[in-house]
Amino acid sequence: MDGAACALLCSAPCRPDACARSSPSPRPPRSLRAGRRRARPSGNPTRTPPEFVAGSWEVEHSAFRARLRPLGTAERLDYIRRRAGVEVDPFAARPTGEAVFVSYVLEVENRSGAVLSLEPDACLLVGPDRQLRTPLDLASIEAAYGAADRPMPPVYERVRPALLESSVLVRPGQRAEGLLVYRVPRSLRRFQVEVALTTAAGERVGFAAPHRRARRSRPGP
């Protein structure tokens, strides 16, 4: 890897000889380093308070059942391995990097008699500054690499089966799940993840799950 590629892909500066010996996980260019941001959708969803059970937030609603499970670095790699068959985690950040990846597995089961729409862009990470961050997706990562005149590393495409990165229509009795990955400033310690679904009647429903990061990421209110 040359010096320019090293500066773009590595999570922290490293020696050229170190890059030659190893294959660090790639990261999005600077335009994505603080995470994707967006405006809040119009109309707040009707939220059901979640319960924190055995390390996950769980919600029971007449229209759906949902579970949001935070993942550490090792758990994220294991999930990617099981879902995509890939042995590399492209979202692994070095300890000295200016940002970290916060990851969750979202599982949704449709308990209603009509289709539910699950939009990853409606799953917002909200910090105390009220900035809204959406999960990383391949389109935005590829665009950021393109703007930096670099091709997107192939590993991102290979992990696509593990990601929840596009709209999903969940039919009655069926379920959907996938990985939500947010890139946030290392200084951001407290935030919440707001999940929203849309019913066939156009009603927005969902829940909000608080998270607190310590030296080791620790979920919970």
C-alpha positions as CSV (number, residue, x, y, z in Angstrom):
1,M,0.0,0.0,0.0
2,D,1.4,3.4,-1.0
3,G,1.6,6.4,1.4
4,A,-1.5,8.1,-0.1
5,A,-3.6,5.0,0.1
6,C,-2.4,4.4,3.7
7,A,-3.5,7.9,4.7
8,L,-6.9,7.4,3.2
9,L,-7.7,3.8,4.4
10,C,-6.0,3.5,7.7
11,S,-7.7,4.6,10.9
12,A,-4.5,6.3,12.1
13,P,-1.2,7.1,10.6
14,C,1.1,4.1,10.3
15,R,4.6,3.4,9.0
16,P,4.9,2.4,5.4
17,D,6.6,-0.8,6.4
18,A,3.8,-1.7,8.7
19,C,1.2,-1.2,5.9
20,A,3.3,-3.4,3.6
21,R,3.2,-6.3,6.2
22,S,-0.5,-6.1,7.0
23,S,-3.9,-5.4,5.5
24,P,-5.7,-3.0,7.8
25,S,-9.4,-2.7,7.5
26,P,-10.4,0.1,5.2
27,R,-12.4,3.1,6.4
28,P,-14.5,5.7,4.6
29,P,-12.7,8.9,3.5
30,R,-12.9,12.1,5.5
31,S,-16.4,13.0,4.2
32,L,-17.7,9.9,6.1
33,R,-15.4,9.9,9.1
34,A,-18.0,11.6,11.4
35,G,-20.8,9.5,10.1
36,R,-23.7,10.2,7.7
37,R,-26.0,13.0,8.7
38,R,-29.5,13.8,7.7
39,A,-32.5,15.8,8.5
40,R,-35.1,14.2,10.8
41,P,-38.1,12.8,8.8
42,S,-41.3,14.9,9.2
43,G,-43.7,13.5,11.9
44,N,-42.5,11.7,15.0
45,P,-43.3,8.0,15.1
46,T,-45.5,6.6,17.8
47,R,-42.9,5.0,20.1
48,T,-43.2,2.0,22.4
49,P,-40.8,2.0,25.3
50,P,-38.2,-0.8,25.0
51,E,-37.1,-3.2,27.7
52,F,-33.4,-3.9,28.2
53,V,-33.2,-7.6,28.5
54,A,-30.0,-9.7,28.5
55,G,-28.0,-7.1,26.7
56,S,-30.6,-6.1,24.1
57,W,-33.5,-3.7,23.8
58,E,-36.7,-5.6,23.1
59,V,-40.1,-4.2,22.0
60,E,-43.5,-5.8,21.9
61,H,-46.0,-4.0,19.8
62,S,-49.3,-5.1,18.3
63,A,-47.9,-4.6,14.8
64,F,-44.3,-5.8,15.4
65,R,-41.7,-7.4,17.6
66,A,-38.2,-5.9,17.5
67,R,-34.8,-6.5,19.1
68,L,-31.8,-4.2,18.9
69,R,-28.6,-5.8,20.0
70,P,-25.3,-3.8,20.4
71,L,-22.2,-5.5,19.1
72,G,-18.6,-5.2,20.2
73,T,-15.7,-5.6,17.7
74,A,-15.4,-9.3,18.1
75,E,-19.2,-9.8,17.9
76,R,-19.4,-7.7,14.8
77,L,-16.8,-9.8,13.0
78,D,-18.5,-13.0,14.1
79,Y,-21.8,-11.7,12.7
80,I,-20.2,-10.7,9.4
81,R,-18.6,-14.1,9.2
82,R,-21.9,-15.9,9.7
83,R,-24.0,-13.7,7.5
84,A,-21.5,-12.9,4.7
85,G,-18.8,-15.5,4.9
86,V,-16.1,-12.9,5.2
87,E,-13.2,-13.1,7.5
88,V,-12.4,-9.4,7.5
89,D,-14.3,-6.6,9.3
90,P,-14.0,-3.4,7.2
91,F,-15.5,-1.4,10.1
92,A,-12.7,-2.2,12.5
93,A,-11.1,1.1,13.7
94,R,-7.7,1.5,15.3
95,P,-7.7,2.6,19.0
96,T,-5.9,5.8,18.0
97,G,-8.4,6.8,15.4
98,E,-10.5,10.0,15.8
99,A,-13.8,8.1,15.3
100,V,-15.3,4.7,16.3
101,F,-17.9,2.4,14.8
102,V,-21.0,1.7,16.9
103,S,-22.8,-1.4,15.6
104,Y,-26.1,-3.1,16.3
105,V,-28.1,-6.0,14.9
106,L,-31.7,-5.0,14.4
107,E,-34.3,-7.8,14.2
108,V,-37.9,-7.0,13.2
109,E,-40.9,-9.5,13.1
110,N,-44.1,-8.4,11.5
111,R,-47.1,-9.3,13.8
112,S,-49.7,-7.4,11.8
113,G,-51.8,-8.4,8.9
114,A,-50.2,-6.0,6.4
115,V,-46.7,-5.2,5.1
116,L,-44.3,-3.2,7.3
117,S,-41.7,-1.0,5.7
118,L,-38.2,-0.9,7.4
119,E,-36.0,1.9,6.2
120,P,-32.4,1.9,7.5
121,D,-32.3,5.7,6.9
122,A,-35.1,6.0,9.5
123,C,-32.8,4.4,12.1
124,L,-31.2,7.5,13.5
125,L,-28.4,7.8,16.0
126,V,-28.9,11.0,17.9
127,G,-26.4,12.6,20.3
128,P,-26.7,15.4,22.9
129,D,-26.0,17.9,20.1
130,R,-29.1,16.6,18.3
131,Q,-27.2,15.8,15.2
132,L,-28.7,12.9,13.3
133,R,-26.6,10.1,11.9
134,T,-27.8,7.3,9.7
135,P,-26.1,3.9,9.2
136,L,-23.3,3.6,6.7
137,D,-24.4,2.1,3.4
138,L,-22.4,1.1,0.3
139,A,-23.7,3.9,-1.9
140,S,-22.4,6.6,0.4
141,I,-19.1,4.9,1.1
142,E,-18.5,4.3,-2.6
143,A,-19.4,8.0,-3.3
144,A,-16.9,9.2,-0.7
145,Y,-14.1,7.0,-2.1
146,G,-15.0,8.3,-5.6
147,A,-14.8,11.9,-4.4
148,A,-11.3,11.1,-3.1
149,D,-10.4,9.6,-6.4
150,R,-10.1,6.1,-4.9
151,P,-12.0,2.9,-5.7
152,M,-14.1,1.4,-2.9
153,P,-12.2,-1.6,-1.4
154,P,-14.0,-4.8,-2.6
155,V,-14.4,-6.0,1.0
156,Y,-17.3,-3.6,1.5
157,E,-19.2,-5.2,-1.3
158,R,-18.5,-8.7,0.2
159,V,-20.0,-7.8,3.5
160,R,-23.2,-6.5,1.9
161,P,-25.2,-9.6,2.9
162,A,-24.7,-8.8,6.6
163,L,-25.8,-5.1,6.3
164,L,-29.2,-3.6,6.7
165,E,-28.6,-0.9,4.2
166,S,-31.6,-0.7,1.9
167,S,-35.4,-0.6,2.3
168,V,-37.0,-3.9,3.4
169,L,-40.7,-4.8,3.1
170,V,-41.5,-7.2,5.9
171,R,-44.6,-9.3,5.1
172,P,-47.0,-10.5,7.8
173,G,-45.5,-13.3,9.8
174,Q,-42.0,-12.7,8.4
175,R,-38.9,-11.2,9.9
176,A,-35.9,-9.2,8.8
177,E,-32.6,-8.5,10.3
178,G,-29.2,-6.9,9.6
179,L,-26.3,-4.9,10.8
180,L,-26.5,-1.2,11.5
181,V,-23.1,0.5,11.6
182,Y,-22.7,4.1,12.7
183,R,-19.4,6.0,12.6
184,V,-19.3,8.6,15.4
185,P,-16.7,10.9,17.0
186,R,-14.7,9.1,19.7
187,S,-15.8,11.9,22.1
188,L,-19.5,11.1,21.7
189,R,-20.3,9.0,24.7
190,R,-24.1,9.3,25.2
191,F,-26.7,8.9,22.4
192,Q,-29.7,7.0,21.5
193,V,-30.8,5.0,18.4
194,E,-34.2,5.8,17.1
195,V,-35.8,3.0,15.1
196,A,-38.9,3.7,13.0
197,L,-41.2,1.5,10.9
198,T,-44.0,2.4,8.5
199,T,-47.3,0.5,8.4
200,A,-49.3,-0.1,5.3
201,A,-51.7,2.6,6.5
202,G,-48.7,5.1,6.6
203,E,-48.4,5.2,10.4
204,R,-44.9,5.5,11.7
205,V,-44.2,3.4,14.8
206,G,-40.9,2.5,16.5
207,F,-38.8,2.9,19.6
208,A,-35.8,4.7,21.0
209,A,-32.9,2.9,22.7
210,P,-30.4,4.8,24.8
211,H,-26.7,4.0,24.8
212,R,-23.7,5.0,26.9
213,R,-20.1,4.3,25.9
214,A,-17.5,3.9,28.5
215,R,-13.9,2.8,27.9
216,R,-15.5,-0.4,26.8
217,S,-18.8,0.2,25.0
218,R,-21.6,-0.4,27.6
219,P,-25.2,-0.2,26.4
220,G,-28.1,0.7,28.6
221,P,-30.0,3.7,29.9
